[in-house]
Amino acid sequence: MALSADATLNISHELFIELVIGSVGLSDLLFSGEMSIEGSKLGLVNFLTLLDKPEGVFNIVTP
């Protein structure tokens, strides 16, 4: 059984990274000219609220 997506988000790689690290908020994302949404905007907002905010700086590779 295949599941369908409520929304499809098309954004630039740079904007995605800024969203993940928290330097861009949801309002910045929604009003950006660098993205397009197909489907439910509410479904997309609900999904994005599930992302945790990063907690400071951490080592990706420890010595």
Distance bins in CASP14 RR format, pairs under 12 A and 6 or more apart:
PFRMAT RR
TARGET T0000
AUTHOR 0000-0000-0000
RMODE 2
METHOD distances of the structure
MODEL  1
4 38 0 0 0 0 0 1 0 0 0 0 0
4 39 0 0 0 0 0 1 0 0 0 0 0
4 40 0 0 0 0 0 1 0 0 0 0 0
5 37 0 0 0 0 0 1 0 0 0 0 0
5 38 0 0 0 0 1 0 0 0 0 0 0
5 39 0 0 0 0 1 0 0 0 0 0 0
5 40 0 0 0 0 1 0 0 0 0 0 0
5 43 0 0 0 0 1 0 0 0 0 0 0
5 44 0 0 0 0 1 0 0 0 0 0 0
5 47 0 0 0 0 1 0 0 0 0 0 0
6 37 0 0 0 0 0 1 0 0 0 0 0
6 38 0 0 0 0 0 1 0 0 0 0 0
6 39 1 0 0 1 0 0 0 0 0 0 0
6 40 1 0 1 0 0 0 0 0 0 0 0
6 41 0 0 0 0 1 0 0 0 0 0 0
6 42 0 0 0 0 1 0 0 0 0 0 0
6 43 1 0 1 0 0 0 0 0 0 0 0
6 44 1 0 0 1 0 0 0 0 0 0 0
6 45 0 0 0 0 0 1 0 0 0 0 0
6 46 0 0 0 0 1 0 0 0 0 0 0
6 47 1 0 0 1 0 0 0 0 0 0 0
7 30 0 0 0 0 0 1 0 0 0 0 0
7 35 0 0 0 0 0 1 0 0 0 0 0
7 36 0 0 0 0 0 1 0 0 0 0 0
7 37 1 0 1 0 0 0 0 0 0 0 0
7 38 1 0 0 1 0 0 0 0 0 0 0
7 39 1 0 1 0 0 0 0 0 0 0 0
7 40 1 0 1 0 0 0 0 0 0 0 0
7 41 1 0 0 1 0 0 0 0 0 0 0
7 42 0 0 0 0 1 0 0 0 0 0 0
7 43 1 0 1 0 0 0 0 0 0 0 0
7 44 1 0 1 0 0 0 0 0 0 0 0
7 45 0 0 0 0 1 0 0 0 0 0 0
7 46 0 0 0 0 1 0 0 0 0 0 0
7 47 1 0 0 1 0 0 0 0 0 0 0
7 48 0 0 0 0 1 0 0 0 0 0 0
8 35 0 0 0 0 0 1 0 0 0 0 0
8 36 0 0 0 0 1 0 0 0 0 0 0
8 37 1 0 0 1 0 0 0 0 0 0 0
8 38 1 0 1 0 0 0 0 0 0 0 0
8 39 1 0 0 1 0 0 0 0 0 0 0
8 40 0 0 0 0 1 0 0 0 0 0 0
8 41 0 0 0 0 0 1 0 0 0 0 0
8 43 0 0 0 0 0 1 0 0 0 0 0
8 44 0 0 0 0 1 0 0 0 0 0 0
8 47 0 0 0 0 0 1 0 0 0 0 0
9 15 0 0 0 0 1 0 0 0 0 0 0
9 16 0 0 0 0 1 0 0 0 0 0 0
9 19 0 0 0 0 1 0 0 0 0 0 0
9 26 0 0 0 0 0 1 0 0 0 0 0
9 29 0 0 0 0 1 0 0 0 0 0 0
9 30 0 0 0 0 0 1 0 0 0 0 0
9 32 0 0 0 0 0 1 0 0 0 0 0
9 34 0 0 0 0 0 1 0 0 0 0 0
9 35 1 0 0 1 0 0 0 0 0 0 0
9 36 1 0 0 1 0 0 0 0 0 0 0
9 37 1 0 1 0 0 0 0 0 0 0 0
9 38 0 0 0 0 1 0 0 0 0 0 0
9 39 0 0 0 0 1 0 0 0 0 0 0
9 40 0 0 0 0 0 1 0 0 0 0 0
9 41 0 0 0 0 1 0 0 0 0 0 0
9 43 0 0 0 0 0 1 0 0 0 0 0
9 44 1 0 1 0 0 0 0 0 0 0 0
9 45 0 0 0 0 0 1 0 0 0 0 0
9 47 0 0 0 0 1 0 0 0 0 0 0
9 48 0 0 0 0 1 0 0 0 0 0 0
10 16 0 0 0 0 0 1 0 0 0 0 0
10 29 0 0 0 0 0 1 0 0 0 0 0
10 32 0 0 0 0 0 1 0 0 0 0 0
10 33 0 0 0 0 0 1 0 0 0 0 0
10 34 0 0 0 0 1 0 0 0 0 0 0
10 35 1 0 0 1 0 0 0 0 0 0 0
10 36 1 0 1 0 0 0 0 0 0 0 0
10 37 1 0 0 1 0 0 0 0 0 0 0
10 38 1 0 0 1 0 0 0 0 0 0 0
10 39 0 0 0 0 0 1 0 0 0 0 0
10 44 0 0 0 0 0 1 0 0 0 0 0
11 17 0 0 0 0 1 0 0 0 0 0 0
11 18 0 0 0 0 1 0 0 0 0 0 0
11 19 1 0 0 1 0 0 0 0 0 0 0
11 20 0 0 0 0 0 1 0 0 0 0 0
11 24 0 0 0 0 1 0 0 0 0 0 0
11 28 0 0 0 0 0 1 0 0 0 0 0
11 29 1 0 0 1 0 0 0 0 0 0 0
11 30 0 0 0 0 0 1 0 0 0 0 0
11 32 1 0 0 1 0 0 0 0 0 0 0
11 33 0 0 0 0 1 0 0 0 0 0 0
11 34 1 0 0 1 0 0 0 0 0 0 0
11 35 1 0 1 0 0 0 0 0 0 0 0
11 36 0 0 0 0 1 0 0 0 0 0 0
11 37 0 0 0 0 1 0 0 0 0 0 0
11 44 0 0 0 0 0 1 0 0 0 0 0
11 48 0 0 0 0 0 1 0 0 0 0 0
12 18 0 0 0 0 1 0 0 0 0 0 0
12 19 0 0 0 0 0 1 0 0 0 0 0
12 24 0 0 0 0 0 1 0 0 0 0 0
12 29 0 0 0 0 0 1 0 0 0 0 0
12 32 0 0 0 0 1 0 0 0 0 0 0
12 33 0 0 0 0 1 0 0 0 0 0 0
12 34 1 0 1 0 0 0 0 0 0 0 0
12 35 1 0 0 1 0 0 0 0 0 0 0
12 36 0 0 0 0 0 1 0 0 0 0 0
13 19 0 0 0 0 0 1 0 0 0 0 0
13 20 0 0 0 0 0 1 0 0 0 0 0
13 34 0 0 0 0 0 1 0 0 0 0 0
13 35 0 0 0 0 0 1 0 0 0 0 0
14 20 0 0 0 0 0 1 0 0 0 0 0
14 21 0 0 0 0 0 1 0 0 0 0 0
14 23 0 0 0 0 0 1 0 0 0 0 0
14 24 0 0 0 0 1 0 0 0 0 0 0
14 32 0 0 0 0 0 1 0 0 0 0 0
14 34 1 0 0 1 0 0 0 0 0 0 0
14 35 0 0 0 0 0 1 0 0 0 0 0
15 21 0 0 0 0 0 1 0 0 0 0 0
15 22 0 0 0 0 0 1 0 0 0 0 0
15 23 0 0 0 0 0 1 0 0 0 0 0
15 24 1 0 0 1 0 0 0 0 0 0 0
15 25 0 0 0 0 0 1 0 0 0 0 0
15 28 0 0 0 0 1 0 0 0 0 0 0
15 29 1 0 0 1 0 0 0 0 0 0 0
15 30 0 0 0 0 0 1 0 0 0 0 0
15 31 0 0 0 0 0 1 0 0 0 0 0
15 32 1 0 0 1 0 0 0 0 0 0 0
15 33 0 0 0 0 1 0 0 0 0 0 0
15 34 1 0 1 0 0 0 0 0 0 0 0
15 35 1 0 0 1 0 0 0 0 0 0 0
15 36 0 0 0 0 0 1 0 0 0 0 0
16 22 0 0 0 0 0 1 0 0 0 0 0
16 23 0 0 0 0 0 1 0 0 0 0 0
16 24 0 0 0 0 1 0 0 0 0 0 0
16 29 0 0 0 0 1 0 0 0 0 0 0
16 32 0 0 0 0 0 1 0 0 0 0 0
16 34 0 0 0 0 1 0 0 0 0 0 0
16 35 0 0 0 0 1 0 0 0 0 0 0
16 48 0 0 0 0 0 1 0 0 0 0 0
16 51 0 0 0 0 0 1 0 0 0 0 0
17 23 0 0 0 0 1 0 0 0 0 0 0
17 24 0 0 0 0 1 0 0 0 0 0 0
17 54 0 0 0 0 0 1 0 0 0 0 0
18 24 1 0 1 0 0 0 0 0 0 0 0
18 25 0 0 0 0 1 0 0 0 0 0 0
18 26 0 0 0 0 0 1 0 0 0 0 0
18 28 0 0 0 0 1 0 0 0 0 0 0
18 29 0 0 0 0 1 0 0 0 0 0 0
18 32 0 0 0 0 1 0 0 0 0 0 0
18 34 0 0 0 0 1 0 0 0 0 0 0
18 35 0 0 0 0 0 1 0 0 0 0 0
18 54 0 0 0 0 0 1 0 0 0 0 0
19 25 1 0 0 1 0 0 0 0 0 0 0
19 26 0 0 0 0 1 0 0 0 0 0 0
19 27 0 0 0 0 0 1 0 0 0 0 0
19 28 0 0 0 0 1 0 0 0 0 0 0
19 29 1 0 1 0 0 0 0 0 0 0 0
19 30 0 0 0 0 0 1 0 0 0 0 0
19 32 0 0 0 0 1 0 0 0 0 0 0
19 34 0 0 0 0 0 1 0 0 0 0 0
19 35 0 0 0 0 1 0 0 0 0 0 0
19 44 0 0 0 0 0 1 0 0 0 0 0
19 47 0 0 0 0 0 1 0 0 0 0 0
19 48 1 0 0 1 0 0 0 0 0 0 0
19 51 0 0 0 0 1 0 0 0 0 0 0
19 53 0 0 0 0 0 1 0 0 0 0 0
19 54 0 0 0 0 0 1 0 0 0 0 0
20 29 0 0 0 0 0 1 0 0 0 0 0
20 48 0 0 0 0 0 1 0 0 0 0 0
20 51 1 0 0 1 0 0 0 0 0 0 0
20 52 0 0 0 0 1 0 0 0 0 0 0
20 53 0 0 0 0 1 0 0 0 0 0 0
20 54 1 0 0 1 0 0 0 0 0 0 0
21 51 0 0 0 0 0 1 0 0 0 0 0
21 52 0 0 0 0 0 1 0 0 0 0 0
21 53 0 0 0 0 1 0 0 0 0 0 0
21 54 1 0 1 0 0 0 0 0 0 0 0
21 55 0 0 0 0 0 1 0 0 0 0 0
21 56 0 0 0 0 1 0 0 0 0 0 0
21 57 0 0 0 0 0 1 0 0 0 0 0
21 58 0 0 0 0 0 1 0 0 0 0 0
22 28 0 0 0 0 1 0 0 0 0 0 0
22 29 0 0 0 0 0 1 0 0 0 0 0
22 48 0 0 0 0 0 1 0 0 0 0 0
22 51 0 0 0 0 1 0 0 0 0 0 0
22 52 0 0 0 0 0 1 0 0 0 0 0
22 53 1 0 0 1 0 0 0 0 0 0 0
22 54 1 0 0 1 0 0 0 0 0 0 0
22 55 0 0 0 0 0 1 0 0 0 0 0
22 56 0 0 0 0 0 1 0 0 0 0 0
23 29 0 0 0 0 0 1 0 0 0 0 0
23 53 0 0 0 0 0 1 0 0 0 0 0
23 54 0 0 0 0 1 0 0 0 0 0 0
24 30 0 0 0 0 0 1 0 0 0 0 0
24 31 0 0 0 0 0 1 0 0 0 0 0
24 32 1 0 0 1 0 0 0 0 0 0 0
24 34 0 0 0 0 0 1 0 0 0 0 0
24 35 0 0 0 0 0 1 0 0 0 0 0
24 48 0 0 0 0 0 1 0 0 0 0 0
24 51 0 0 0 0 0 1 0 0 0 0 0
25 31 0 0 0 0 0 1 0 0 0 0 0
25 32 0 0 0 0 1 0 0 0 0 0 0
25 45 0 0 0 0 0 1 0 0 0 0 0
25 48 0 0 0 0 1 0 0 0 0 0 0
25 49 0 0 0 0 0 1 0 0 0 0 0
25 51 0 0 0 0 0 1 0 0 0 0 0
25 53 0 0 0 0 0 1 0 0 0 0 0
26 32 0 0 0 0 0 1 0 0 0 0 0
26 35 0 0 0 0 0 1 0 0 0 0 0
26 41 0 0 0 0 0 1 0 0 0 0 0
26 42 0 0 0 0 0 1 0 0 0 0 0
26 44 0 0 0 0 1 0 0 0 0 0 0
26 45 1 0 0 1 0 0 0 0 0 0 0
26 46 0 0 0 0 0 1 0 0 0 0 0
26 47 0 0 0 0 0 1 0 0 0 0 0
26 48 1 0 1 0 0 0 0 0 0 0 0
26 49 0 0 0 0 1 0 0 0 0 0 0
26 51 0 0 0 0 1 0 0 0 0 0 0
26 53 0 0 0 0 0 1 0 0 0 0 0
27 45 0 0 0 0 0 1 0 0 0 0 0
27 48 0 0 0 0 0 1 0 0 0 0 0
28 34 0 0 0 0 0 1 0 0 0 0 0
28 35 0 0 0 0 0 1 0 0 0 0 0
28 48 0 0 0 0 0 1 0 0 0 0 0
29 35 1 0 0 1 0 0 0 0 0 0 0
29 36 0 0 0 0 0 1 0 0 0 0 0
29 37 0 0 0 0 1 0 0 0 0 0 0
29 41 0 0 0 0 0 1 0 0 0 0 0
29 44 0 0 0 0 1 0 0 0 0 0 0
29 45 0 0 0 0 1 0 0 0 0 0 0
29 47 0 0 0 0 0 1 0 0 0 0 0
29 48 1 0 0 1 0 0 0 0 0 0 0
29 51 0 0 0 0 0 1 0 0 0 0 0
30 36 0 0 0 0 0 1 0 0 0 0 0
30 37 0 0 0 0 1 0 0 0 0 0 0
30 41 1 0 0 1 0 0 0 0 0 0 0
30 42 0 0 0 0 0 1 0 0 0 0 0
30 44 0 0 0 0 1 0 0 0 0 0 0
30 45 1 0 0 1 0 0 0 0 0 0 0
30 48 0 0 0 0 1 0 0 0 0 0 0
31 37 0 0 0 0 0 1 0 0 0 0 0
31 41 0 0 0 0 0 1 0 0 0 0 0
35 41 0 0 0 0 0 1 0 0 0 0 0
35 44 0 0 0 0 1 0 0 0 0 0 0
35 48 0 0 0 0 0 1 0 0 0 0 0
36 44 0 0 0 0 0 1 0 0 0 0 0
37 43 0 0 0 0 1 0 0 0 0 0 0
37 44 1 0 1 0 0 0 0 0 0 0 0
37 45 0 0 0 0 1 0 0 0 0 0 0
37 47 0 0 0 0 0 1 0 0 0 0 0
37 48 0 0 0 0 0 1 0 0 0 0 0
38 44 0 0 0 0 1 0 0 0 0 0 0
39 45 0 0 0 0 0 1 0 0 0 0 0
39 47 0 0 0 0 0 1 0 0 0 0 0
40 46 0 0 0 0 1 0 0 0 0 0 0
40 47 0 0 0 0 1 0 0 0 0 0 0
41 47 0 0 0 0 0 1 0 0 0 0 0
41 48 0 0 0 0 0 1 0 0 0 0 0
42 48 0 0 0 0 0 1 0 0 0 0 0
42 49 0 0 0 0 0 1 0 0 0 0 0
43 49 0 0 0 0 1 0 0 0 0 0 0
43 50 0 0 0 0 0 1 0 0 0 0 0
44 50 0 0 0 0 0 1 0 0 0 0 0
44 51 0 0 0 0 0 1 0 0 0 0 0
45 51 0 0 0 0 0 1 0 0 0 0 0
54 60 0 0 0 0 0 1 0 0 0 0 0
END
